[in-house]
């Protein structure tokens, strides 16, 4: 069957089998391997992408079901070469170790901040509770999302790279 | 099918896919494609079962475009919830929180926020997993299921909706359209679940609803348990409270009866004794909370 959808702003059309899952469509058919494929059972959340702005587990959505919808993957977070504040936050606050859960974590964080620009730590933890970081780096992930909330335009736009540096050294000494 | 480096992917067996344009069209497609066709909504129960070959439909009929099935509407003394209403919408509804706090209690512990963006009330009820939280919730609220089929609409009480594990009153050529909850004055409800980890199926969960009369005595009550092999609610336990002022010793007695009436099985989630203990303790807790909520509820 033929499916068409918008992925990171680009219209894509492919011929696929109906049983192809969205995660494999994105990785294999579109070659966008930033979306990771983990447990296959909608438990780990590494395959999270945004579908019409909402985080969904793409291992449990058929590509056919995404036909006509708007998909955003981690490759679509940076705009015009500038990293999304969430990506900057993960750098500034060491939000990743092995990086396997990171794309899904960042997309869920983006969706959360779009809805709730100033979440508290409990709200962030709740938002990412369907996603597993096997390095157990949750504390730094929460701090990374808080960094993005505090810098909605990113570090460069606000000219406060120094501020970001400060918070990093703070964390190191903590 | 194998993925990169030859890793094995879990992929459903081949099937054909068609997207329904409205409810009438969905019913036509069910009729046309016959017994091996299945409705898919959120897909978070069906797709995992298809990956494991526990379900192997030849046709999937996708109803996600059916906006007419996605609503939470207060009409007269009823709250009407469309079958395609997502868990997230139920969790965020002010009407649900005010009128049926048990739904909110349960939604907070169903899977996780990302899964709740996709999963639907209709899918949960039609999947009819014995550990499904919303099945207990709907039993306890004595909800009604509105089912559409080729011959029109029929309304089925929740007590007749569930026919057993993974079996419901919805026939192959029918579709669950909506769930109706009756709004009662001076009522309260609550749900509590013990799970091995956040987002897991219940080891055991309990739900209770009460309606008080003007003088504060219990007029109507329902007690249900999840994942312990109970068919519907527990009338013997409910009888303990009916006509009485809510009291701790009655909660204890009702909970004791409910725990004795259920049929837990020994499995990876725990032994029978532990589950029975949970059934007892959780029933007491939800009765306390439901009665407190009813006492604080609006008069009408």
Interface residues (C-beta under 8 A of the other chain):
Chain A: X1 X17 X18 X19 X20 X21 X24 X28 X37 X40 X41 X42 X43 X45 X48 X54 X55 X56 X57 X60 X61 X62 X64 X65 X67 X108 X126 X127 X129 X130 X131
Chain B: X3 X9 X10 X11 X12 X13 X14 X15 X16 X17 X19 X40 X43 X44 X47 X48 X51 X60 X62 X64 X111 X112 X113 X114 X115 X117 X118 X198 X199
